[in-house]
């Protein structure tokens, strides 16, 4: 069966242990999450989880059914085939930089639309708020240009449904 990138949004009760139970459901069934982001919503009693994973159709349907059966889950929304806005936070630190390296990093940051958050004589820190794919492209470029000199920190993606045709 074909493996496909998928996104799920869960609205869950904002209580101690809910994250552990949801992630435990994934691990007990040997399902793998690519990323997980959790945050309180406009309602402090509800948290929103954005989960990305790669799976086939049958496994994905099983995951959604099991999540729907979970007591703490208020709502499950499948974002896989609907228009969404999705971003992932990532930091890239490049070390052992010459002045020429720094100039090139600043140019790359401008082209990729990322921010230079901090720098010193020999190190540059970039903040990237892009799609997962765009962040992967930047990692690949930096890894190739600055071999063994980068450190990457990625947060999970967050997503929301698109609201107008123009934004799709």
Beta strands, then each sheet from edge to edge (+ up, - down):
strand 1: 4-13
strand 2: 33-40
strand 3: 46-55
strand 4: 73-78
strand 5: 84-94
strand 6: 115-119
strand 7: 124-130
strand 8: 150-161
sheet 1: 2+ 3- 1+ 4-
sheet 2: 6+ 7- 5+ 8-
end
